[in-house]
Amino acid sequence: MGICGTAMASLAGLLQSRGFKITGSDQNVYPPMSTQLEKLGIQIMQGYKRENLNVRPDLVIVGNVISRKYEEAEALLESDIPFTSLPQAMGALVIQNRHSVVVAGTHGKTTTTSMNAYIADQLGLKPGFMIGGIPKNFDLSFRSPEGDWFVIEGDEYDTAFFDKVPKFIHYKPQSVILNSVEFDHADIYRDLEHVKEAFLMLLDLIPKGGLLVACEDEETIRDLLSRRRDQLEARGVRVVTFGLERGTYRPENIETVPGDGIRFRIARSGKPPVKIHLKLIGRYNIKNAMATVALWESLGYDGQKVADLLSGFQGVKRRQEILGRPGGVTLIEDFAHHPTAVKETIRTAQEQFPGRTVFSVFEARSATSRRNVFQNEYADAFSGAQRVLFPPPFNQTGIPEAERFSIEKLISDVRAKGVTVDLKENVDAIVSTLAREAKAGDAILIMSNGGFDGIYQKLITALETRGL
């Protein structure tokens, strides 16, 4: 149930590759996961209907999008059909006793998990992996393990309506990368301290002799490490740190290569620096790469070899992905929805197009972005943008009016910072405006964690055909 979620679609493919027959249900499906499932021949039933269970399954895996309000969930509970959550199924049926590398944190999970799956593959470890996106090096978001390693994106979101713990609790971590910890998921977490409690649970799961690779730039992570330092030391857990400003692993001599990513060196005490040429852009990706090198070097592999292998990493779909250059305009898609990620993504895009206009288009779609918990932070996130377009927030039904994110206030606050920004009634109006304003050489950055009403293909068509 909820088969088109990024993690659930990956698990469906994993279990199919291990010999299970898979079907699933969902609603409002959209690529790339829906197309991945179609490619695998996995049937998707539209809507959460009672009759979906008429052909009795042996086991139902329930996604965290499902609540008891759906008739399919009620029918399941009324039956004697066994059921479990996605993370529980992953731990029991796939990870099992393998060395589990869990990549966690508010930002950077998908790209960093993809990097580490790629490195494990290139090192000949025949890893399995499950990622909340589709890495370009693999074309699928999952792979069944052939060896003793599994690399997984460790989400802090809760597991299911009957299993209210973070997903990563079930992933049996042997090695952990912790990139960042910020307040997010306002629908399940009260505040930042509540989020920290979830990540403390993750640190407590790292076993004797395990490994933790943590970003020391983050004050929140430094706090977590200070709270658990004695327990980690007592279990013999190795703690390795990285960061742009702090940590054992730090970058130096950063150089942007136009059209070809970034070059830099990774300095670490007592060893010669590691040289790296990454085909990706942005400060986040420098941190992601440092975490990857730090992890595999700490596990006994040559750091320079890992850095050299990273030059072949192609990135992840929907993460600063260039969809094309229709009409001479570069179209960039990104999953950014947290204000910190939005701010960094806009800055990174604008750095790549000096002297040109970057149009930033943002859909408030996530559970947190549709609430007003980050009202002021979003204003700051867009303060450095050149030109901004918003649609109304995605479906705020069910959110008390006093808690709803105000797009009107955001526009007023961003305009007060001197940014040209407009609210458009729908995607078609956004596309029409962009087709009229964007010039050859400009870029359009679209940020959404959903299908955004098909804006990508609509925009490509409009830009390609304007003036004809």
C-alpha positions in Angstrom: 0.0 0.0 0.0 1.5 3.3 -1.1 3.7 1.5 -3.7 4.8 4.6 -5.6 6.6 6.2 -2.7 10.4 6.5 -3.4 11.3 3.9 -0.8 8.3 1.7 -1.3 8.8 1.4 -5.1 12.4 0.5 -4.4 11.4 -2.2 -1.9 8.9 -3.6 -4.4 11.6 -4.0 -7.0 14.0 -5.5 -4.5 11.4 -8.1 -3.4 10.4 -8.9 -6.9 14.1 -9.6 -7.8 14.2 -12.0 -4.8 11.4 -14.1 -6.3 8.2 -12.5 -4.8 5.2 -11.6 -6.9 4.4 -8.0 -6.2 1.3 -5.8 -6.7 0.5 -2.5 -5.1 -1.9 0.4 -4.7 -1.5 4.1 -4.7 -3.1 7.4 -5.8 -1.9 10.5 -7.6 1.1 8.6 -9.0 3.9 10.4 -10.8 7.4 9.6 -12.3 10.1 8.5 -11.8 8.8 5.8 -9.4 5.6 5.1 -11.3 7.6 4.5 -14.6 10.2 2.4 -12.7 7.4 0.1 -11.5 5.8 0.0 -15.0 9.2 -1.0 -16.4 9.4 -3.9 -13.9 5.9 -5.0 -14.8 4.5 -4.4 -11.3 0.8 -3.8 -11.3 -0.4 -0.6 -9.7 -4.1 -0.4 -8.6 -5.5 3.1 -8.5 -6.8 4.2 -5.1 -6.9 2.6 -1.7 -10.0 0.5 -2.2 -11.3 -2.4 -0.2 -11.4 -4.7 -3.2 -7.7 -4.4 -3.8 -7.4 -7.2 -1.2 -9.9 -9.5 -3.0 -7.1 -11.5 -4.5 -5.6 -12.4 -1.1 -1.9 -11.5 -0.7 0.4 -13.5 1.6 1.8 -10.3 3.1 0.9 -6.7 3.0 3.6 -4.0 3.4 2.0 -0.8 4.5 3.6 2.6 3.6 3.6 5.6 5.9 1.3 7.4 3.5 -1.5 5.1 4.7 -3.8 5.9 7.5 -6.9 4.1 8.9 -9.1 6.5 7.0 -8.5 4.5 3.8 -10.9 1.7 3.3 -8.1 -0.6 2.1 -6.4 -0.2 5.5 -9.6 -0.9 7.4 -10.2 -4.0 5.3 -6.7 -5.2 6.1 -7.2 -4.7 9.8 -10.5 -6.5 9.7 -8.9 -9.5 7.9 -6.3 -12.0 9.2 -3.8 -11.1 6.4 -0.3 -10.6 7.8 1.1 -7.1 7.5 4.2 -5.2 8.3 5.9 -1.8 7.6 8.4 -1.1 4.9 11.4 -0.7 7.2 10.6 -3.9 9.1 10.3 -5.8 5.9 13.6 -4.3 4.7 15.5 -5.3 7.8 14.0 -8.8 8.0 13.9 -9.8 4.3 16.7 -7.9 2.6 19.4 -6.5 5.0 19.4 -9.5 7.3 23.0 -9.9 8.7 24.8 -7.9 6.1 27.0 -4.9 6.8 24.5 -2.1 6.6 25.7 1.4 5.7 23.0 3.8 6.7 23.1 7.4 5.4 21.0 9.7 7.5 20.3 13.4 8.0 17.9 16.2 7.0 19.8 17.0 3.8 21.9 15.1 1.3 20.7 11.6 2.1 19.8 10.5 -1.5 22.9 11.8 -3.2 25.3 10.5 -0.5 23.6 7.1 -0.4 23.9 6.9 -4.2 27.6 7.8 -4.0 28.3 5.1 -1.4 26.3 2.5 -3.4 28.4 3.4 -6.4 31.7 3.2 -4.5 30.8 -0.2 -3.0 29.9 -1.5 -6.4 33.1 -0.2 -7.9 35.1 -1.7 -5.1 33.7 -5.1 -6.1 31.6 -5.7 -3.0 28.5 -6.6 -4.9 26.3 -4.5 -2.6 22.6 -4.3 -2.4 21.1 -0.8 -2.0 17.9 1.1 -1.6 17.8 4.8 -2.4 15.1 7.5 -2.2 15.8 8.4 -5.8 17.2 7.0 -9.0 21.0 7.2 -9.4 22.1 7.8 -13.0 24.9 5.2 -12.6 22.3 2.4 -12.0 19.0 3.4 -13.6 17.1 1.8 -10.7 16.7 3.0 -7.1 17.5 -0.5 -5.7 19.5 -3.6 -6.2 19.3 -7.0 -4.5 22.6 -7.8 -2.7 24.9 -10.5 -4.0 27.5 -9.9 -1.3 27.7 -9.0 2.4 27.0 -5.3 2.0 23.9 -3.2 1.9 23.7 0.6 1.5 20.5 2.4 2.4 19.0 5.8 2.8 18.0 6.2 6.4 14.9 8.4 6.7 13.9 9.9 10.0 10.2 10.0 9.0 8.0 7.6 10.9 7.5 4.0 9.7 3.7 3.4 9.6 0.5 4.2 11.4 1.0 1.2 13.6 4.8 1.6 14.0 5.6 5.2 15.1 9.4 5.1 15.1 11.9 6.5 12.6 12.4 4.3 9.6 16.2 3.9 10.2 15.5 2.2 13.5 14.9 -1.0 11.5 17.9 -0.8 9.2 20.5 -2.6 11.5 23.3 0.1 11.1 26.9 -1.1 11.2 28.2 2.1 9.7 26.4 5.5 9.7 26.9 8.7 7.8 25.2 11.7 9.5 25.2 14.7 7.2 22.9 17.2 8.9 20.2 17.5 11.5 17.5 20.3 11.3 13.9 20.6 12.2 11.7 19.1 9.6 8.6 16.9 9.2 6.4 19.2 11.3 3.5 16.7 11.0 5.3 14.2 13.3 8.0 16.1 15.2 7.2 18.8 17.7 10.4 20.7 17.5 14.2 20.4 16.9 14.8 18.6 20.2 12.2 15.9 19.2 14.1 15.5 15.9 17.4 15.1 17.9 15.8 12.4 20.0 15.2 10.4 16.8 18.9 10.7 15.8 20.1 9.8 19.3 18.2 6.5 18.8 20.2 5.9 15.6 23.5 6.5 17.4 22.4 4.1 20.1 22.0 1.4 17.5 25.5 1.5 16.2 27.0 -1.8 17.5 30.4 -2.5 19.1 33.2 -1.8 16.7 30.8 0.2 14.3 31.6 3.4 12.5 30.0 6.9 12.6 31.0 9.5 10.1 29.5 12.9 11.1 29.5 16.4 9.8 31.1 18.6 12.5 30.0 21.8 10.9 26.5 21.2 12.3 26.0 22.5 15.8 23.1 20.0 16.2 25.4 17.1 15.4 28.1 18.4 17.7 25.4 18.4 20.4 24.4 14.8 19.6 28.0 13.7 19.7 28.6 15.3 23.1 25.5 13.6 24.5 26.6 10.2 23.3 30.4 10.4 23.4 30.8 8.2 26.5 28.5 5.5 25.2 30.1 5.5 21.8 33.5 5.2 23.3 32.4 2.4 25.6 31.2 0.4 22.6 34.3 1.0 20.6 32.4 2.9 17.9 34.9 4.9 15.8 33.8 8.5 15.2 35.2 10.3 12.2 34.2 13.9 11.4 34.1 16.0 8.2 33.0 19.5 7.3 33.6 22.6 5.3 34.9 24.4 8.4 35.4 21.7 11.0 36.3 18.1 11.2 39.1 15.7 10.4 38.2 15.7 6.7 38.1 19.2 5.2 38.2 20.6 1.6 40.8 23.0 0.2 41.7 24.6 -3.1 38.1 24.4 -4.3 37.8 25.2 -8.0 34.7 25.3 -10.1 35.2 23.8 -13.6 32.6 25.4 -16.0 30.4 22.7 -17.3 32.4 20.0 -15.6 31.7 20.1 -11.9 34.3 21.0 -9.2 37.9 20.1 -8.3 39.2 20.2 -4.7 41.5 18.4 -2.3 40.5 16.7 0.9 42.9 17.5 3.7 43.1 15.2 6.8 45.7 15.2 9.5 48.7 13.0 9.2 48.1 12.0 5.6 48.7 13.6 2.2 45.6 15.3 0.7 43.3 13.4 -1.5 42.6 15.0 -4.9 39.1 14.8 -6.3 37.3 15.9 -9.4 33.5 15.7 -8.9 31.2 16.0 -11.9 28.6 17.6 -9.6 28.3 21.2 -8.3 27.6 22.9 -5.0 28.9 22.9 -1.4 26.5 20.1 -0.4 28.1 17.8 -2.9 31.6 18.6 -1.6 30.4 17.5 1.9 28.7 14.4 0.4 31.9 13.4 -1.3 34.0 14.0 1.8 31.7 11.8 3.9 32.0 9.1 1.3 35.8 9.2 1.2 35.9 9.3 5.0 33.7 6.3 5.4 35.5 4.0 3.0 39.0 5.1 4.1 37.9 4.4 7.7 36.8 0.9 6.6 40.2 0.2 5.2 40.1 1.2 1.6 42.5 3.6 -0.1 41.2 7.2 0.1 42.7 8.3 -3.2 41.2 5.3 -5.0 37.8 6.2 -3.6 38.2 9.8 -4.7 39.2 8.7 -8.2 36.2 6.5 -8.4 33.9 9.3 -7.4 34.8 11.1 -10.7 32.6 8.6 -12.4 29.6 9.3 -10.2 26.9 10.9 -12.4 24.4 12.1 -9.8 20.8 11.4 -9.1 17.6 12.1 -11.0 15.7 15.1 -9.6 18.8 16.3 -7.7 20.1 19.4 -9.6 19.3 17.4 -12.8 19.5 19.2 -16.1 16.4 18.0 -18.0 17.4 19.7 -21.2 18.0 23.1 -22.9 14.7 23.7 -24.8 14.9 27.0 -26.7 18.4 27.6 -25.3 17.1 27.8 -21.7 18.6 25.3 -19.2 15.9 23.5 -17.3 17.0 22.2 -13.9 14.9 20.0 -11.6 15.6 19.6 -7.9 13.8 17.9 -4.9 14.6 20.8 -2.6 11.8 21.6 -0.2 13.4 22.5 3.2 14.3 26.2 3.4 18.0 25.4 3.9 18.1 23.2 0.8 16.1 25.7 -1.2 18.6 28.5 -0.3 21.6 26.4 -1.1 20.1 25.1 -4.4 19.3 28.6 -5.6 22.8 29.8 -4.8 24.4 26.9 -6.5 22.3 27.3 -9.7 23.0 31.1 -9.9 26.7 30.5 -9.5 26.6 28.3 -12.6 25.0 31.0 -14.7 26.9 34.3 -14.0 25.4 37.2 -15.9 22.2 35.3 -16.8 18.8 35.1 -15.1 17.9 32.1 -13.0 14.2 31.7 -12.6 13.3 29.9 -9.3 10.0 28.1 -9.2 8.9 26.5 -5.9 6.0 24.4 -5.0 5.1 24.2 -1.3 4.1 20.5 -1.3 5.8 18.7 1.6 4.0 18.3 4.9 6.3 20.8 6.6 6.3 23.4 3.8 2.5 23.6 3.8 2.6 24.7 7.4 3.9 28.0 8.7 6.7 26.6 10.9 9.3 27.9 8.3 7.4 31.0 7.2 10.3 33.4 7.9 13.0 30.9 6.9 11.5 30.6 3.4 11.6 34.4 3.1 15.3 34.2 3.8 15.8 31.3 1.5 14.5 33.3 -1.5 16.1 36.6 -0.5 19.1 36.0 -2.8 17.0 34.8 -5.8 16.9 36.8 -9.1 13.3 36.0 -10.2 10.8 33.8 -8.4 7.4 32.2 -9.3 5.1 30.4 -6.9 1.9 28.4 -7.4 -0.6 28.2 -4.5 0.5 25.6 -1.8 -0.4 22.1 -2.6 -3.7 21.0 -0.9 -3.7 22.5 2.7 -7.0 20.7 3.5 -6.7 19.1 6.9 -4.2 21.7 8.2 -5.8 24.1 10.7 -6.0 27.6 9.2 -3.8 29.1 12.0 -1.1 26.6 11.1 -1.1 27.0 7.3 1.8 28.4 5.4 0.9 31.8 3.8 2.1 32.2 0.3 0.8 35.8 0.3 3.0 36.7 3.3 6.0 35.0 1.7 5.6 37.0 -1.5 5.3 40.2 0.5 8.4 39.4 2.6 10.5 38.4 -0.5 9.4 41.5 -2.4 10.5 43.6 0.6 14.0 42.2 0.0 14.0 43.5 -3.6 13.3 40.2 -5.4 10.9 40.1 -8.3 8.3 37.5 -7.3 4.8 36.5 -8.5 2.0 34.2 -7.5 0.5 32.3 -10.4 -2.8 30.5 -10.2 -1.6 27.3 -11.7 1.2 25.5 -13.5 -0.1 26.6 -16.9 0.2 30.2 -15.9 3.7 29.6 -14.6 4.7 28.0 -17.9 3.2 30.8 -19.9 5.1 33.4 -17.9 8.4 31.5 -18.2 8.0 31.0 -22.0 7.5 34.7 -22.3 10.3 36.0 -20.0 13.2 33.4 -20.2 15.8 34.1 -22.8 18.3 31.8 -24.4 21.2 31.4 -22.0 19.0 31.7 -18.9 18.1 28.9 -16.5 14.9 27.7 -14.9 15.2 25.9 -11.5 12.1 24.0 -10.5 11.9 22.8 -6.9 9.2 20.3 -5.8 9.1 17.0 -4.0 6.1 15.9 -6.1 4.8 15.7 -9.7 4.0 19.4 -9.8 1.2 18.9 -12.3 3.5 17.8 -15.1 5.2 21.2 -15.3 8.5 19.7 -16.7 7.1 18.5 -20.0 4.7 21.4 -20.3 7.6 23.8 -20.0 9.9 21.9 -22.4 7.1 22.0 -25.0 6.4 25.6 -24.5 10.0 26.7 -24.7 10.6 24.6 -27.8 7.6 25.8 -29.7 7.5 29.5 -28.7 7.7 31.8 -31.7 6.7 29.0 -34.1 
